[in-house]
Amino acid sequence: MIASQVNSKHSQRLPAGLLLLVQILFGLLLLSGCLAKLLEPVEDGEKLSPLATPVPATLVPADLSPVEQLCGPVAPPGAWLAAGDVTVMIGAVVHPADAAVALGDAANPSPAPGNKFVMISPSLKCHKAAGERCLLAPFDQFVLLDSAAAAIAPEPGIAGVPWLLEDDEFAGGETAYGALVFEIDRDEMDTVLMYEDAESGSTVCLAVSLWALPPAPPPAPTPTPTVVPTPTPAPTATPVPSPTISPTPTPDPLLPEVGGASSGWPLWLLVAGGMMCALGFLLRLLYRKQQD
């Protein structure tokens, strides 16, 4: 009985391979449903998820200035830009240049009320072969753009100002340099010099900043030198020599004091002593004779 129940339980179980196949089929069914949902076209008005938001190929900023919309990227001051076979750079800017124009010639025009002259000096280098030449027509190739992108042509009637650019040709490898005078609004500070190559027609834009330089900081005060008084040396006392006290010689009591009236030994005693010495000497001589 028990054996028959066990056999009936085993007969109800599915084979392991068949169970695995059922699980794989169920997983494929779920995956196909998810893919179908993802590939379903989006209806109008439906919101896309952030990951599905299409990115436009070209982004055009809405805050471009009129000059940037016309020129595109503008080179900073001091940068060289290539237009055809010529590279251009702004070398110097003088503003306002009213005094320089007036000193050039008394017949030079003056700027209109509320305007000013600016003098811009570009450098142009020709990159052609040595035997070829580049064309220069400054009054046709240069314009100054103000902040509203209005084109201002160079002043043609300026005379007496040195190094003004004129129509010319320069050979490959050479650099042309000169000045151009423009009349702009006195309050204009951000301008752009546009150059167009005469042969290729390509243009470049170079920034011209007319902002005044910040005032130089005041010079540091020169420190007042502190005079340290030189200490006056104390007067050196001249040493006073100590008096040399010579000791008074003590007379020998056994020697008579010479040259004094008050001698320690009486004169007769000295004479008597001498006589006694002489007498002893004579007696000694007589004694020796008798012995002989």
Secondary structure by P-SEA (a helix, b strand, c coil): caaaaaaaaaaacccaaaaaaaaaaaaaaaaaaaaaaaacccccccccccccbbbbcbbbbcccccccccccccccccbbbbcccbbbbbccccccaaaaaaaaccccccccccbbbbbbbbbbbbcccccbbbbbbccccbbbbccccccccccccccccccccccccccccbbbbbbbbbbccccccbbbbbbbbccccbbbbbbbbcccccccccccccccccccccccccccccccccccccccccccccccccccccccccaaaaaaaaaaaaaaaaaaaaaaaaac
